[in-house]
Amino acid sequence: MESYDVLVIGGGLAGLRAAIAAVEANPRINVGLVSKVYPMRSHTVSAEGGAAAVLRPEDSYETHAFDTIKGSDYLADQDVVEAFVREAPIEVIQMEHWGCPWSRDPDGKISARPFGGMTTWRTCFAADKTGFHMLHTVFQTSLKYEQIHRHDEAFVTKLLIEDSRCVGVVALDQRTGRFDAITAKAVILATGGLGRVYAFTTNGNICTGDGMALAYRAGAGLRDMEMVQFHPTGLPFTGILITEAVRGEGGYLTNKNGDRFLKDYVPNKMELGPRDIISRAMVTEFEAGRGFEGPHGKYMHLDVRHLGEDVIDRKLPFMRELGREFVGIDIVHDPIPVRPVQHYMMGGVDAGISGKTEILGLYAAGECANVGLNGGNRLGSNSLSECLVFGAASGRAAAEYASSAKSVTANPVDAMLWDEARRVEAAYLEKTGGDEKIGTIREEMQRDMDAGAGVFRTKEGLEKLTDQLGGLRERFGRIKIEDSSRTFNTELTATMELDFMLEVSQVIVASALARDESRGAHARRDFPERNDDKYLKHTVAFSRGIEDPRPRLEYRDVRITNFKPQPRIY
Ligand SMILES: Cc1cc2nc3c(=O)[nH]c(=O)nc-3n(C[C@H](O)[C@H](O)[C@H](O)COP(=O)(O)OP(=O)(O)OC[C@H]3O[C@@H](n4cnc5c(N)ncnc54)[C@H](O)[C@@H]3O)c2cc1C
């Protein structure tokens, strides 16, 4: 049994930043880092556009805070946003010192580009492969600390809770098929998003909401799960993201009449409006018959031809490559077909400003967490900065807690490990007689989620989806697993991921059904207005146990400091 002071689940930007912060806070502690894939394969690697931070004299913390709060449709906790905007520049400069190759202005300073919903240029970038470079930077930095011990390709199946305290995890070592208990005084969840509950998503295959489901099952709350972000510009069919930086650099969105239709929706911001509003504008245009029709549904044009080859090759070289490889076009000469695509999860494990959850010893950071920063709609480029700021904060807080917390005893842990190994055997591996394939259930879930919990929602659609998910959960009990091998049994891990996805989907839908208003990314056709009297509140969902799939919902006031809610007009 491995034992650590701090155990980080997740090798993406938030997890690696947390691990480094923990050992820097207290060099005497040891840190374990578990990841179901090799850390450099975490979804962070695919982030393209950039990371927001106030670094220029014409910018201010106050404007970054206001942009974020307005972008969130006033569902962000304002004290959290205010702390975030002050820390983000420190983190971006820290990345610079660790070797992140930020793109630069001619005078050598870190460059910035405009991004949606931001009033000024504050998105720092490394061409259009920002996540790749940032992840490399923290990964390489983590290697210099011998106190950080990695468990690559280990899949966490359960959080160990003893006396209401989180004392570690059970993880499946995918190479050997063995279950291990990895204990720790403090555990940080940094497991990323859940985009794969949808069919059409920019998210990698591994984004299956594991950490959210693990925390939920252990008794933690999931906050604002109805807030799912759709990005306006995904490539039809593959869902591959065309970064917002394309619009930041001056790209136009046009409908089939050649109109820059955003003039009717966000006239003052146009292509630099926030994602929720632009996605709704596109769907509204499609419904009015002003979209292009293609083999993979309706789409719009994203046009960068006027920027010229030089700018495209310098600032957006990866987009040119994606156009060539995945659509067969050269974006220097052809417009890019795009349509709204699931992209990011604002909701997540209910956590405080230092990542602390309601469960003693359990912390959460990055996309799997909801610390109150993004509210109803995240602004593009705030997420990478969020992973740095709140990854570091949770690493420090967990290290401090671990320094004084009492050790974990082997006795109950051994029994819990045995129970969990038995549960996995019985729930999945021994299911050889069933008649349901996990691939079929997964596809149906994704299709149903696209249809019922997409850009626009209705009561009827969400109720139908509740029944559909209930039916899928029931069918999941009759799955048939064909692969009984122990080594890299991807059918087993895919089954466990589907189990997690069915769980978090139910929470998304229940939270969306209960919020009878439209705010941020949650747009109800039957309740088109924002209702501050009733819903200036966070939804927090709790599990009622496996017997009853309906979550118990609580509401909590949003913390307002300096920015009174106003109509959200751009
Ligand atoms: C295509 C794309 C482009 C983006 N571009 C930008 C951008 O330009 N700017 C921006 O701010 N944001 C962007 N985002 C969002 C941002 O990249 C993510 O929100 C962020 O990188 C998430 O980082 P993370 O550390 O929370 O999780 P991830 O990077 O997703 O890492 C999750 C980690 O958890 C591990 N894990 C998960 N489940 C388990 C389990 N059961 N057991 C063990 N380990 C587990 C995984 O192995 C992985 O290491 C983009 C997102 C996408 C999808």
The ligand as an SDF file (V2000), in Angstrom:
LIG
                    3D

 53 58  0  0  0  0  0  0  0  0999 V2000
   -9.9310   21.5410  -27.4540 C   0  0  0  0  0  0  0  0  0  0  0  0
   -9.8990   22.4110  -26.2330 C   0  0  0  0  0  0  0  0  0  0  0  0
   -9.2900   23.6530  -26.2900 C   0  0  0  0  0  0  0  0  0  0  0  0
   -9.2740   24.4730  -25.1640 C   0  0  0  0  0  0  0  0  0  0  0  0
   -8.6640   25.6940  -25.2520 N   0  0  0  0  0  0  0  0  0  0  0  0
   -8.6020   26.4790  -24.1490 C   0  0  0  0  0  0  0  0  0  0  0  0
   -7.9120   27.7300  -24.1860 C   0  0  0  0  0  0  0  0  0  0  0  0
   -7.3400   28.1230  -25.1760 O   0  0  0  0  0  0  0  0  0  0  0  0
   -7.9080   28.4780  -23.0600 N   0  0  0  0  0  0  0  0  0  0  0  0
   -8.5050   28.0780  -21.9040 C   0  0  0  0  0  0  0  0  0  0  0  0
   -8.4400   28.7960  -20.9050 O   0  0  0  0  0  0  0  0  0  0  0  0
   -9.1440   26.8780  -21.8440 N   0  0  0  0  0  0  0  0  0  0  0  0
   -9.1960   26.0840  -22.9280 C   0  0  0  0  0  0  0  0  0  0  0  0
   -9.8450   24.8860  -22.8600 N   0  0  0  0  0  0  0  0  0  0  0  0
  -10.3100   24.4040  -21.5540 C   0  0  0  0  0  0  0  0  0  0  0  0
   -9.1060   23.9340  -20.7320 C   0  0  0  0  0  0  0  0  0  0  0  0
   -8.1210   23.4380  -21.5860 O   0  0  0  0  0  0  0  0  0  0  0  0
   -9.4790   22.8620  -19.7350 C   0  0  0  0  0  0  0  0  0  0  0  0
  -10.5660   23.2930  -18.9510 O   0  0  0  0  0  0  0  0  0  0  0  0
   -8.3150   22.5340  -18.8060 C   0  0  0  0  0  0  0  0  0  0  0  0
   -7.1550   22.2660  -19.5500 O   0  0  0  0  0  0  0  0  0  0  0  0
   -8.6400   21.3730  -17.8970 C   0  0  0  0  0  0  0  0  0  0  0  0
   -7.4820   21.0360  -17.1900 O   0  0  0  0  0  0  0  0  0  0  0  0
   -7.5630   20.0590  -15.9590 P   0  0  0  0  0  0  0  0  0  0  0  0
   -6.1900   20.0010  -15.3740 O   0  0  0  0  0  0  0  0  0  0  0  0
   -8.6740   20.4560  -15.0720 O   0  0  0  0  0  0  0  0  0  0  0  0
   -7.9640   18.6500  -16.5810 O   0  0  0  0  0  0  0  0  0  0  0  0
   -7.3560   17.7820  -17.7940 P   0  0  0  0  0  0  0  0  0  0  0  0
   -6.2650   18.4520  -18.5010 O   0  0  0  0  0  0  0  0  0  0  0  0
   -8.5140   17.3020  -18.5610 O   0  0  0  0  0  0  0  0  0  0  0  0
   -6.7090   16.5590  -17.0070 O   0  0  0  0  0  0  0  0  0  0  0  0
   -7.4980   15.6230  -16.3060 C   0  0  0  0  0  0  0  0  0  0  0  0
   -6.5760   14.5830  -15.6910 C   0  0  0  0  0  0  0  0  0  0  0  0
   -7.3180   13.7330  -14.8260 O   0  0  0  0  0  0  0  0  0  0  0  0
   -6.9490   12.4040  -15.0270 C   0  0  0  0  0  0  0  0  0  0  0  0
   -8.0900   11.5450  -14.6720 N   0  0  0  0  0  0  0  0  0  0  0  0
   -9.3880   11.7130  -15.0160 C   0  0  0  0  0  0  0  0  0  0  0  0
  -10.1310   10.7050  -14.5140 N   0  0  0  0  0  0  0  0  0  0  0  0
   -9.2890    9.8850  -13.8310 C   0  0  0  0  0  0  0  0  0  0  0  0
   -9.4360    8.6710  -13.1120 C   0  0  0  0  0  0  0  0  0  0  0  0
  -10.6250    8.0450  -12.9870 N   0  0  0  0  0  0  0  0  0  0  0  0
   -8.3300    8.1040  -12.5470 N   0  0  0  0  0  0  0  0  0  0  0  0
   -7.1170    8.6910  -12.6930 C   0  0  0  0  0  0  0  0  0  0  0  0
   -6.9160    9.8380  -13.3740 N   0  0  0  0  0  0  0  0  0  0  0  0
   -7.9890   10.4200  -13.9310 C   0  0  0  0  0  0  0  0  0  0  0  0
   -6.5750   12.3230  -16.4930 C   0  0  0  0  0  0  0  0  0  0  0  0
   -5.6940   11.2480  -16.7180 O   0  0  0  0  0  0  0  0  0  0  0  0
   -5.9030   13.6860  -16.7010 C   0  0  0  0  0  0  0  0  0  0  0  0
   -4.5350   13.5980  -16.3670 O   0  0  0  0  0  0  0  0  0  0  0  0
   -9.8670   24.0410  -23.9640 C   0  0  0  0  0  0  0  0  0  0  0  0
  -10.4710   22.7940  -23.9010 C   0  0  0  0  0  0  0  0  0  0  0  0
  -10.5090   22.0000  -25.0300 C   0  0  0  0  0  0  0  0  0  0  0  0
  -11.2210   20.6800  -24.9340 C   0  0  0  0  0  0  0  0  0  0  0  0
  1  2  1  0
  2  3  1  0
  2 52  2  0
  3  4  2  0
  4  5  1  0
  4 50  1  0
  5  6  2  0
  6  7  1  0
  6 13  1  0
  7  8  2  0
  7  9  1  0
  9 10  1  0
 10 11  2  0
 10 12  1  0
 12 13  2  0
 13 14  1  0
 14 15  1  0
 14 50  1  0
 15 16  1  0
 16 17  1  0
 16 18  1  0
 18 19  1  0
 18 20  1  0
 20 21  1  0
 20 22  1  0
 22 23  1  0
 23 24  1  0
 24 25  2  0
 24 26  1  0
 24 27  1  0
 27 28  1  0
 28 29  2  0
 28 30  1  0
 28 31  1  0
 31 32  1  0
 32 33  1  0
 33 34  1  0
 33 48  1  0
 34 35  1  0
 35 36  1  0
 35 46  1  0
 36 37  1  0
 36 45  1  0
 37 38  2  0
 38 39  1  0
 39 40  1  0
 39 45  2  0
 40 41  1  0
 40 42  2  0
 42 43  1  0
 43 44  2  0
 44 45  1  0
 46 47  1  0
 46 48  1  0
 48 49  1  0
 50 51  2  0
 51 52  1  0
 52 53  1  0
M  END
$$$$
